[in-house]
Amino acid sequence: MLPYLFIMQKPKKSILFKILKISGISVAAVLALLFILPYLFPDTIASKVKQWVNGAITSKLEFSNARLSFFNHFPSLTLTLQDISLTGSAPFEKDTLVSAKQLSFGIDLSSLFSESVRINQIFLTGANIDVKVDALGNANYNVYRSDAAAATDTSTSGAGLRLESIVIENSDLRYSDLSVPLTMSAENLNYTGSGDLSKAVFDLSTRLSADAFSFTYAGESYINQKQLRAKLVTKVNTKSLALVFEKNRIRINKLPVQFSGTFDFLQSGYNMDLQLDARKTTLENIITAIPPDLTGWLDNTKVKGDAVFNIRLKGKYIAETNTMPDLQLGLKVREGYIAYKGAPYPVENMFLNLEARLPSLNTDSLDIQIDSLYFTVDKGYCSIISHTTGLEQPYIAATVKADLDLEKWDKAIGLNDMELRGQCNIDLHAKGQFRKGQNPDRWRKDIIVTGIPSFTLSSSVHNGYFRYASLPEAVHDISFGVRSSCPDSNYRHVQLEIDNINLTALKNVIKGYIRITDPENLHVDADLSGNIHLKDIAQCIPVENLNLSGDILVDVKINGIYNKEKKLFPVTKAKLSITDAEILTGYYPHPVTRINVLTEIENADGSLSGTSVVVHPVSFEFEGQPFTIQANLKNPEDLEYKIASNGTIDLGKIYRVFAVKGYDASGFLSANIALKGKQSDAAAGRYHLLVNSGQLRLKEVALRMEAFPKAFNIHSGVFRFQQDKMWFDEFKSNYGTSSLVLNGYLENVINYVVQNDAVLKGKLTLTADRVNLNEFTAFEAPADTATVAAADTAGAGVIMIPKNVSLVLAANAKEVHYNDVAINDFKGQLWIDQGKVQLKETGFRLAGATFMMDAFYEGITPYKGSFDFKVKADSFSIAKAYNDIPMFREMASSASGVQGIVGMDYSLSGRLDQNMYPIYPSLKGGGVLTLKKVKLKGFKLMNAVSHSADYAALKDPDLSGINLKTTISNNVITLDRVKLRIAGLRPRFEGQVSMDGELNIKGRIGLPPLGIIGIPFTVSGTSEDPVVKLKRDKTGKVLQEKEDTEEAGESEPAAVPVAPQEKNER
């Protein structure tokens, strides 16, 4: 039996060996073929693929080398380009769109032996993909030639594209679209998309993963560094450029969602309807998907509850027309539960209904409705019902009720950065709009709160405590009760009571109460005291870049009514003391030291006149330079003052210490002044009772404020105080491109500062190399194009003159620029009074000629002004005036070819628009234009008459000694009869010319010898196209007048009304 078995086993072993041998040889042959095959067609395949790549893209593709192999992406045969770099399309030609370790093109094996090689796969490995779209909608990814589709015709091309799959491996993607604006990024992105991409309609199956996915819209982060997994099936229609998303599953961290919708490519944008739904999930899953990253917190927190979440983005996106889709969001939570580890009581019974809408992705239309947010912590609760519309100036309707133990709430949600204690009660009802707008009392930029929601608030904290985990000390024994209300939208009607104020930190204590009631009469009742050691602040409150030391003592007792009109002031006894303080910030290496302040305010009888303010010497030292100021002010009704100051300040360095946002300063200020007197003595001219002396020196001071578009640069100057006058001694400064030197004095300064209706008087001499009047207009735009109160659409405004200034100004300026007019050698007297300016016997040069002018100007509102002038010029060139004076060019548009010298004596009045240009229908006036020696070359009116009458002598005639008398009213210039003598002919004419160029002229050409017999003519049409008829017409076609609409109530831009007393604009 054994020999038999041995004989039977031998053939089986031999057969197995043969099978293995054949299999090994076959595998080796296949591997050898896979290795050898690329070398059989290396040049053919590589050259055809490279040829296709170069013909298919418009930008620059660079790579280090190319390799053909089966083993890079087995079993596909691929041509791999190493270390590739692809630049973007215009306007991003210099930026890299894609850089990658490898870019591989998969070759269809069946096409190897045909005339054309087909590419059916693309692999991108280790890539950095940076997609950009600028604010105008120009994208950097438009690198594929619009005619590259021809290359897919493999019968005419060495290589063609018929994709079946796209694979992206281990890559980083960033997408930034400034036109929306949004950004997306994905780290370690892996993407596989497959389908028959050569068909007109096909299904694209996608698998996608990213270790960290982020999404930001309008600067707000909505998804931040979240893990992303997706399995998608997308129906693609290449003819209609439409995408249909179906059977799509996405997971953002732990949150599973369904993605569906449509996306259509339009000629100028997109049309979309995209939905993201999590119909049945948990509160924990939602928390993992939203920013910020709470992974560490969730590891120590138990979160439960059912949730439903959905987002929908629907509508068209067209950058050119700023058309945006609508965004909707919904979130519901039921039986929510949050308990941080070790918390004795959880947040539970959480209920939330939230709906948000963002029509056209416009934040001003953002609508958020929380019809209920409710939760409990032990026996405490919080209930919120809220509806807000808009973001910049929102409408708010809210009801908030809460009674919470802050320690239990703190521990339940795990606020590790802060420890809270105390019992907090809130009862708030609010309804109305929060509004901001231009301050109606000013016309320069001053955005303030103009309206608030009506509200009632009752809130209290007892036994309060908070401590930052990073700091050693706590603020404790916190208590207060707040009652506040406003019956309407006027914030001036707010009533506020804060009782039982108490706050302790180390040995620092603040206690007292504040009550502000009866807004009409402003009753104030307050008793507030505090003792603060500044060095202790940093131990309990985080302060960055700030070191403080010294002591502050506050003791304020106020009770009574403040009403300036009724001359009432609360009975007051207040004291503020700062002792040995020091301030060091991170903005400058040296501190402000030895700060000492002692200020006392007292009022014993409740009258305004019984108020006294005593500022004991305020002193500080900065970089070894001491500065002191002291003041004693009594009786605001008739201010009695005693002020003294001495020292030097480096404004630039002191600004860097405090770095106040919106302000900037530099230069040196040196003071040595002593002022003593009484307001009534200054007003009555009892100057011998005033003791004002000293100097205030300024050097290279540059002051910038948001209210003014340009910097005030004071190069050098001295304010010298002498009795009732403040003298300017060689005060050299510039504002924008205007350079000014002032000398002279101002008087009534004290009254002007302390009394609203006081007038600042003075007499000054102004010398300037250049004055640019446009830079002084009400809304002149700054360099950064920031605008002021609708000035972007309303114009730059007119020049406003303060109402309470009365100055005599002797001006001498080498250049004055006004709109497009350049005036030279301006010299004359200016009287400034009650918001008006008068010029008398003022001389200047314009268009190469000397003019003398009397004039009047008033800025009525920031958007309109009025003027009245009388001007004389003995002789000036018409050609130069036509080129240099826009108003002359517009009123005499047909004079473009006229040459010669004329004289002028003319009066004109009218109104100016918001750009300081005359409003033509408002112009009224008249005068004489004397033609001294003029050649009417190319004057279309005379040439048309010459042609119609067949008298060549009337074409381009020479004229002299002719007086043209005209009047202007309601947009029409009326010309009195003018008689001429030209080559024996005696023409005369008269009539009307409108500011719009329309003509109504009648005349007669007197024939030789004496002009008794003549040819009548009329001229109609326009200055550019006159129509001449040889006939008599006594009236012609009377031109339609345009009346000034001001009296009819001409509308102005939605205004920023002019301030009646613009004290801050001087």
Sequence and secondary structure as in RCSB ss.txt:
>XXXX:A:sequence
MLPYLFIMQKPKKSILFKILKISGISVAAVLALLFILPYLFPDTIASKVKQWVNGAITSKLEFSNARLSFFNHFP
SLTLTLQDISLTGSAPFEKDTLVSAKQLSFGIDLSSLFSESVRINQIFLTGANIDVKVDALGNANYNVYRSDAAA
ATDTSTSGAGLRLESIVIENSDLRYSDLSVPLTMSAENLNYTGSGDLSKAVFDLSTRLSADAFSFTYAGESYINQ
KQLRAKLVTKVNTKSLALVFEKNRIRINKLPVQFSGTFDFLQSGYNMDLQLDARKTTLENIITAIPPDLTGWLDN
TKVKGDAVFNIRLKGKYIAETNTMPDLQLGLKVREGYIAYKGAPYPVENMFLNLEARLPSLNTDSLDIQIDSLYF
TVDKGYCSIISHTTGLEQPYIAATVKADLDLEKWDKAIGLNDMELRGQCNIDLHAKGQFRKGQNPDRWRKDIIVT
GIPSFTLSSSVHNGYFRYASLPEAVHDISFGVRSSCPDSNYRHVQLEIDNINLTALKNVIKGYIRITDPENLHVD
ADLSGNIHLKDIAQCIPVENLNLSGDILVDVKINGIYNKEKKLFPVTKAKLSITDAEILTGYYPHPVTRINVLTE
IENADGSLSGTSVVVHPVSFEFEGQPFTIQANLKNPEDLEYKIASNGTIDLGKIYRVFAVKGYDASGFLSANIAL
KGKQSDAAAGRYHLLVNSGQLRLKEVALRMEAFPKAFNIHSGVFRFQQDKMWFDEFKSNYGTSSLVLNGYLENVI
NYVVQNDAVLKGKLTLTADRVNLNEFTAFEAPADTATVAAADTAGAGVIMIPKNVSLVLAANAKEVHYNDVAIND
FKGQLWIDQGKVQLKETGFRLAGATFMMDAFYEGITPYKGSFDFKVKADSFSIAKAYNDIPMFREMASSASGVQG
IVGMDYSLSGRLDQNMYPIYPSLKGGGVLTLKKVKLKGFKLMNAVSHSADYAALKDPDLSGINLKTTISNNVITL
DRVKLRIAGLRPRFEGQVSMDGELNIKGRIGLPPLGIIGIPFTVSGTSEDPVVKLKRDKTGKVLQEKEDTEEAGE
SEPAAVPVAPQEKNER
>XXXX:A:secstr
 HHHHHHHHHHHHHHHHHHHHHHHHHHHHHHHHHHHHHHHSHHHHHHHHHHHHHHHBSS EE S EEEEEEEETT
EEEEEEEEEEEE  TT TTSEEEEEEEEEEEE GGGTTSSSEEEEEEEEEEEEEEEEE TTS BS   B TTGGG
GG TTTSSEEEEEEEEEEEEEEEEEEETTTTEEEEEEEEEEEEES TTSSEEEEEEEEEEEEEEEEETTEEEEEE
EEEEEEEEEEEETTTTEEEEEEEEEEETTEEEEEEEEEEE SSSEEEEEEEEEEEEEHHHHHHHSSS  HHHHHT
EEEEEEEEEEEEEEEEEBTTTTB  EEEEEEEEEEEEEEETT SS EEEEEEEEEEEEGGG GGG EEEEEEEEE
EETTEEEEEEEEEE SSS EEEEEEEEEEEHHHHHHHHT TTEEEEEEEEEEEEEEEE EEEE TT SSS EEEE
E  EEEEEEEEEEEEEEETTSS  EEEEEEEEEEEESSS GGG EEEEEEEEEEETTEEEEEEEEEE TTT EEE
EEEEEEEEHHHHHHHS  SSEEEEEEEEEEEEEEEE BTTTTB  EEEEEEEEEEEEEEETTSSS EEEEEEEEE
EEESSSBGGGEEEEEEEEEEEETTEEEEEEEEEE GGG EEEEEEEEEEEHHHHHHHH  TTEEEEEEEEEEEEE
EEEHHHHHHT GGG EEEEEEEEEEEEEEETTSSS EEEEEEEEEEETTEEEEEEEEEEETTEEEEEEEEEESHH
HHHH TT  EEEEEEEEEEEEEGGGGSTT   TT    TTHHHH S      TTEEEEEEEEEEEEEETTEEEEE
EEEEEEEETTEEEEEEEEEEETTEEEEEEEEEEEEETTEEEEEEEEEEEEEEHHHHHHH HHHHHHTGGGGG EE
EEEEEEEEEEEE TTS B GGG EEEEEEEEEEEE TT HHHHHHHHHHT GGGSS EE SEEEEEEEETTEEEE
EEEE  BTTBEEEEEEEEETTSBEEEEEEEE TTTS SEEEEEEEEBSSSEEEE S  SS S       GGGGT 
  SS     SS GGG 
